[in-house]
């Protein structure tokens, strides 16, 4: 009898312990913090103590079968800056976060993306380094988002003949550079007169020959709306080679992305939007902060800053997160702590985007985080927009 009572008592204890574990898991589950704002868009505000300091975070958890993602540059150009909230409002987006790193100075090249940028299949900025990037492809019923490392340059072709791969795109031309300028860059190349510039007009029909105009010396040339400009300093040894290749029996002159070594291939026809960050935080459900390979710095990784990041989750959803910092109410976060937190939320792959004063989250008509600049929301280069899919 006593043995039966003990077994009964042990069974009750076991069931109670199981119930306690389940209750604890519910209490600690981040899911309870989310509010559904629109179908496929869940939002949460989280305050946690991380490494001894209170940290405020804003999260968007997205169902990519119910929303689409898009990258847009400030003023829909290749250079320049604009507030994240303004970019989102202009495009009718419900939510947005700031995205890539960019040139922040008082030069005419303010807002020049620091790394890789594709928008609507157009290459607006190439990559100097092999850095982590988010690729987006909006299909009819869902959006595919992937995170991987890419290095992309620019190749020049005359018809099917390869001309040169020593090119960059939509950047300030420096000694030794060969730069392609597209209409998205602006009305002119903003270059000095110490170079050679080839204006390419690609008029329809598509198979007709290109019309070129060579300016030697040339600078600040107008960029054809139906073509582009190839600009190089006069000291570039490839001047004669490129000019000869383009002027001897000129055909259809074009440039194309030239993909270098990368850990993931982008399928043809699925190159819509690509935005680079630095560094990778999580890969294949493991923390893997590749700051050395991406030519970042240890101090950038370890110092507590405001941060913006994105992650793919185990359940197939997509996460956007901003972390406030540099204030008494929120201490910012290092990337190891950020990666650990994202992993706890179920991240399988994650990457860091531009942070600091740029960190901004816009939701339903207002900025919901607290940007750290004294002036408030900073103008940035580009943003990732969230728009509900039409039924």
Secondary structure as the mmCIF struct_conf table of DSSP 4:
data_model
#
loop_
_struct_conf.conf_type_id
_struct_conf.id
_struct_conf.beg_label_comp_id
_struct_conf.beg_label_asym_id
_struct_conf.beg_label_seq_id
_struct_conf.end_label_comp_id
_struct_conf.end_label_asym_id
_struct_conf.end_label_seq_id
HELX_RH_AL_P HELX_RH_AL_P1 UNK A 2 UNK A 28
HELX_RH_3T_P HELX_RH_3T_P1 UNK A 30 UNK A 33
STRN STRN1 UNK A 35 UNK A 38
TURN_TY1_P TURN_TY1_P1 UNK A 39 UNK A 40
STRN STRN2 UNK A 41 UNK A 50
TURN_TY1_P TURN_TY1_P2 UNK A 51 UNK A 52
STRN STRN3 UNK A 53 UNK A 62
TURN_TY1_P TURN_TY1_P3 UNK A 64 UNK A 66
STRN STRN4 UNK A 67 UNK A 73
HELX_RH_3T_P HELX_RH_3T_P2 UNK A 74 UNK A 76
BEND BEND1 UNK A 77 UNK A 79
STRN STRN5 UNK A 82 UNK A 83
HELX_RH_AL_P HELX_RH_AL_P2 UNK A 84 UNK A 90
TURN_TY1_P TURN_TY1_P4 UNK A 91 UNK A 92
BEND BEND2 UNK A 94 UNK A 94
STRN STRN6 UNK A 95 UNK A 98
STRN STRN7 UNK A 102 UNK A 102
BEND BEND3 UNK A 105 UNK A 107
TURN_TY1_P TURN_TY1_P5 UNK A 108 UNK A 111
STRN STRN8 UNK A 113 UNK A 113
BEND BEND4 UNK A 114 UNK A 115
STRN STRN9 UNK A 117 UNK A 119
TURN_TY1_P TURN_TY1_P6 UNK A 120 UNK A 121
STRN STRN10 UNK A 122 UNK A 125
BEND BEND5 UNK A 128 UNK A 129
STRN STRN11 UNK A 131 UNK A 138
BEND BEND6 UNK A 140 UNK A 141
STRN STRN12 UNK A 143 UNK A 150
STRN STRN13 UNK A 152 UNK A 158
TURN_TY1_P TURN_TY1_P7 UNK A 159 UNK A 160
STRN STRN14 UNK A 161 UNK A 169
BEND BEND7 UNK A 170 UNK A 171
TURN_TY1_P TURN_TY1_P8 UNK A 175 UNK A 176
STRN STRN15 UNK A 178 UNK A 182
HELX_RH_3T_P HELX_RH_3T_P3 UNK A 183 UNK A 185
BEND BEND8 UNK A 187 UNK A 187
STRN STRN16 UNK A 188 UNK A 188
BEND BEND9 UNK A 193 UNK A 194
STRN STRN17 UNK A 195 UNK A 201
HELX_LH_PP_P HELX_LH_PP_P1 UNK A 203 UNK A 203
BEND BEND10 UNK A 204 UNK A 205
TURN_TY1_P TURN_TY1_P9 UNK A 206 UNK A 207
BEND BEND11 UNK A 208 UNK A 208
HELX_LH_PP_P HELX_LH_PP_P2 UNK A 209 UNK A 210
STRN STRN18 UNK A 211 UNK A 216
BEND BEND12 UNK A 217 UNK A 217
BEND BEND13 UNK A 220 UNK A 220
HELX_LH_PP_P HELX_LH_PP_P3 UNK A 221 UNK A 221
STRN STRN19 UNK A 222 UNK A 222
HELX_LH_PP_P HELX_LH_PP_P4 UNK A 223 UNK A 224
TURN_TY1_P TURN_TY1_P10 UNK A 225 UNK A 226
STRN STRN20 UNK A 227 UNK A 233
TURN_TY1_P TURN_TY1_P11 UNK A 234 UNK A 235
TURN_TY1_P TURN_TY1_P12 UNK A 237 UNK A 238
HELX_RH_AL_P HELX_RH_AL_P3 UNK A 239 UNK A 247
TURN_TY1_P TURN_TY1_P13 UNK A 248 UNK A 249
STRN STRN21 UNK A 253 UNK A 259
BEND BEND14 UNK A 261 UNK A 261
BEND BEND15 UNK A 263 UNK A 264
HELX_LH_PP_P HELX_LH_PP_P5 UNK A 265 UNK A 267
TURN_TY1_P TURN_TY1_P14 UNK A 268 UNK A 269
STRN STRN22 UNK A 273 UNK A 276
BEND BEND16 UNK A 278 UNK A 278
STRN STRN23 UNK A 280 UNK A 283
TURN_TY1_P TURN_TY1_P15 UNK A 284 UNK A 285
STRN STRN24 UNK A 286 UNK A 287
TURN_TY1_P TURN_TY1_P16 UNK A 291 UNK A 295
HELX_RH_AL_P HELX_RH_AL_P4 UNK A 298 UNK A 302
BEND BEND17 UNK A 303 UNK A 303
STRN STRN25 UNK A 305 UNK A 305
STRN STRN26 UNK A 307 UNK A 313
TURN_TY1_P TURN_TY1_P17 UNK A 314 UNK A 315
BEND BEND18 UNK A 316 UNK A 316
STRN STRN27 UNK A 318 UNK A 323
BEND BEND19 UNK A 326 UNK A 329
STRN STRN28 UNK A 333 UNK A 333
HELX_RH_AL_P HELX_RH_AL_P5 UNK A 335 UNK A 344
TURN_TY1_P TURN_TY1_P18 UNK A 345 UNK A 346
STRN STRN29 UNK A 347 UNK A 352
HELX_RH_3T_P HELX_RH_3T_P4 UNK A 356 UNK A 358
STRN STRN30 UNK A 361 UNK A 363
TURN_TY1_P TURN_TY1_P19 UNK A 364 UNK A 365
STRN STRN31 UNK A 366 UNK A 367
BEND BEND20 UNK A 369 UNK A 369
BEND BEND21 UNK A 372 UNK A 373
TURN_TY1_P TURN_TY1_P20 UNK A 374 UNK A 375
BEND BEND22 UNK A 376 UNK A 377
HELX_LH_PP_P HELX_LH_PP_P6 UNK A 378 UNK A 378
STRN STRN32 UNK A 379 UNK A 380
BEND BEND23 UNK A 381 UNK A 381
STRN STRN33 UNK A 382 UNK A 388
HELX_LH_PP_P HELX_LH_PP_P7 UNK A 389 UNK A 390
#
